[in-house]
Amino acid sequence: MPKYEKFLGLGIAGNFALHLEQAGELEEFKHIITAEEAAPKGMFPFYLPKPNFPVDGLFLHAKDILSVYPLSSAIIRLPKEDVNIQAEPEVALVCDLTYTAGKLSKITPTYFGAYNDCSIRVAGANKISDKKNWGEDSKGFSNTLIKIDKFKEGGIMDNYSIASFLRRDGAVHAYGEDVELKGYSYFYGKLLDWMLIQLTTQEDFGPLEAIEEYILACGSPKEAIISIGATRYTEYGEKTFLQAHDEVIVIVYNSKNLSSEDVLNSVMNNTYDPNNMSVLAQKVI
């Protein structure tokens, strides 16, 4: 999946109630103060495209691995190290970025789709991004995206939900809860306002990084993929880490036209409805 190599890759931590607790990451954010209790904790980079020209000294503390393109629509490649890897089912937005006088001034979502913010589960990581990109094929994004008519209430995204599954040894297990996209803590205009403030003011503190400096170092990309937060796990998903030969399936679907049972039947039969679904199915290797 090379078509997003010039896009900035960003994610949001803590935008769905209880996910950080389930992921064992709440302690890492104990010193992060948010405007309100339900607010996301911050943003992190998962991919920093290299600029077309050298920018001396601007990558600062960013790890070199963050410039390795991690997205795949077909596989998750486990790291060589013996660590626990957990899928994180969520929605990602393809966004246009606008700058005014060299500073990010507007974020415009254009498409959305199924995303897997696959993560290393290790205590004591210095930054969130340390757990998000371990090389090629460490993230997932669907090839089937849905065009956004308007990123506000009354738009197409009102009708969509997300569900996820793990196929192991021929059996299918619900991995994340089946929830409406409107269940995100911050969504639509509130999310856009928060992201813009976060990307232009977030400091290098605790698990967070000063992303505005990274954006400049990348030559101010005009487009980004922004994953807006992992949803809650089922009891099975919370306790189950990925193994070779698993298949992770994340489905963003039109819940006005399809039921949860329809979605499960699609997974069982490996037959997906491209008119009503964005599907990400990744083999674990």
N, C-alpha and C positions, 0 to 999 in steps of 0.2 A: 504494500500500500504506500507508494511513494508520493502521492499527489498532495500531501500536506507537509512536505519537507520544509517549506518556507513559512509555515504557520507557527506562531507562538503557541506553546502548549501549557495551559494553566488549569489548576483545579481548585476546588473550594472544600475546606474542611469544616465539618460540623453543621451542615445545612439540612439535616434530617434528624428529628428527635431520636435520641438514644443510640444512634449509630456509633458515636465515639466511645460510649461505654461498652458496647458490644465488641468493638475492635480493640479494647484495652488501651485506648489512647487518651482518655480524659485527663489523666494525671499530667501528660505532657503540656496541656493547655491551662494548667491551674493558675498561672500568672498572667494569662491573657485576659484583659478587661474588654468587654463588649458593651455596646450601647444599650442592649437589652438582653434578657436571658436567652431568648430564642435566636439571637443573631448568630450567624456563622462565626467561626473562630478566626478565620483568615484564609489567605490564598497561597498557593504554592506553585512553583514551576515543575512540570514534568518533562518539558522539552524546550530547549533554547536553540533556535536555528542560528547557524553561523552567518554573520553578516557578509555581504558581498565585498566589503572593504575592511581592512584591519582597524580595530578600535582599541588603541593601546590602554591597558590598565582598567578597562571597564567591566570585565567579567567578575572582578573582585572575588567574592567567596563562592561563586557558583562552581559546582563540581563539574569536571570535564565530561563525566558520563551523561550529564544533562544535554549535551550536544549530540548524543547518539539517538538517531530516530527510532522510537520505540513502538510505533503503531502497527498493528496487524489486524486484518479482518478474519483470519483463519486459524491462527495458532497462538498459544502462550508458551514461551520457551522458559522453562524453569532455570533459575540461576545455578551455577556450578556449586556454590556454597550450600551447605546443609542448613537451610533456613525454612521456616514456615511461610508459605505463600497463600494468600486468600484473595479470591475474586471480590471485587466491589462493584456490584451492579448499579449503574446510574445513567443519567441522561447527559449528553454533551451537546453543546451549542456550537455551530460554526458561526463566527462573528466577523464583521468588518470593524476595523479600528480606525478612528479618525483622530488626527492630531491638530492642535492649534498652537502655533508658536513653539513647535517641537514637543509639546506636552499632550499626553493622551487626554482627549476631551469628550469622546463618545464611543460607546460600544453598541453595535447594531446586530442582533442575532438574525441570521438568515435561514438556517436549517437546524434541525435537531435529529438525534438518533440514539440508538442503543450504544452504550459505552461500558467498558470494563476497566476500572481504575485499579487493576491488579496491584497488590501491595505486599511488601515484606512485613511480616509481623515479628518485630524485634524490639525489645525494651531499650530505652536509653539512646535512641538515635538522636543525633545533633539537630537535624532539620527534618521536616516532613518529607522534603524532596529526596532525602537519603533512602527512603523506602519505596520510591515511586518509579524509578527508572534504573534497571540493572543491565540494560542493553537492548539489542534488537528484539522485537516480538515480546516485549514485557507489558504492553498495553493493548487494549482492543477497541476498535471503532467500526461500526457497521458500514458496509458498502451501500446500504439502502437508507437514505436520509429523507426526511420529510420537510418540505418547504414551509417556512413560517409566514403566515399571512399578516399577522400582527402579534407582537409579543406583549399582549395585554389581555385582560379578561374579555371574553367574547371571541377570542381567536381560536385557531385550530387546536392549540395545545390544551384547551379546556377539556377536550374529549379523550385525552390519552392517559393511559396508565402504564406502569412498568412491572414486569415480573421476571424472575430469573430461576434457572434450574441448573443442576449438575447431573450429568449422565455418567454413572460409574458402574462398571461391570454389567452393563445392559439395563440397569435400573435408573429411573428418573426421579430426582429428589427436588422439591422446591428449595431454593437456596436463599432467595430474598423474598420479603413479603410482597404481595401483589397490592400496589398502592397507586392512587391517582397522582399525576405530576403536580397537581395543585396542593399536594401534601407537603411539598418542600416548605421549610420555614420561611425562606425568602424566595420570592418568585416574581416574575414580570417586572414592573417598574421599580419596585422596592429592591429587587435583586440587582438591577442595572445600576441604580444609584449607589448601592453599597459597593459593588465591584469597582466602579470608577473611583470612589473615594479610597478603597483599599489598595488599588493598584498604584495610586499616585501618592499615598501617604504611608503605606505599611513600612515599618522599620525592621531592621535586622535585630530581632529580639526573640529569645526562646526558640521555639520550633519554626518561626517565621523568618522570611527573608525580604530584603528591600527590592521588590520586583521592578519598580520603576527604573532602577539602575540597570537591571538585566534587559529591560525593554530597549533602553538606549544602546546598550552594548550589542544588541541584535540588529541594530539599524532601524529601529522603530517599525516592526512588521505591520503590514496593513491588514492582516487577517490572523485570527486565532481560533483554536479549538479550546473551549472552556467547559470542563466537566463540572456540573453544578452540585455535586455531593452524592455520596453513596446512600442508598436507602437502608432500611433495617433488615437484618438477617432473620430468617426462620431459626428455630432452635437447631436444626440440622446445619444450616449454613454457618451459624456462629461458631460451631465446634469443628467444622470440617475444613481442612486445608487441602490444597490441590496436589494431585499425584499424576505422574505420567499416565497417559491413556484416558484420563478424564475428558469430558467435554463440558465447557462452560457455555451456557446459553442465556443471553439477555434479550428480552423482547419488550419493545415499546409499542403498544398497540392501541387501536381505536376502541375504547371500551363502550362506545355507543353502538358499534357494529358487531363487536365480538365479546363473548363472555370469558370468564376465567377458565371455564371448562373447554371452550373452543381453543384457547391458547395452549392448555395442557395437551389436548389432543393433537395439536400441531407439532408439539415437541415429540410426543410419543411416536408420531407417524413420519416425522421429518418432512412435513409439508407445510410451508409457510405462505401466508397471504400477503404478497408485496403491496397490495392496495391499501391494507389496513395495518401493516406492521413494519417496523424497523427491527431487523433481526441481526444479532451478533452471535455466531456459533463458533467457538474456538476449541480446537483440539489442544490438549496439554502434552507437551513433549519435553 
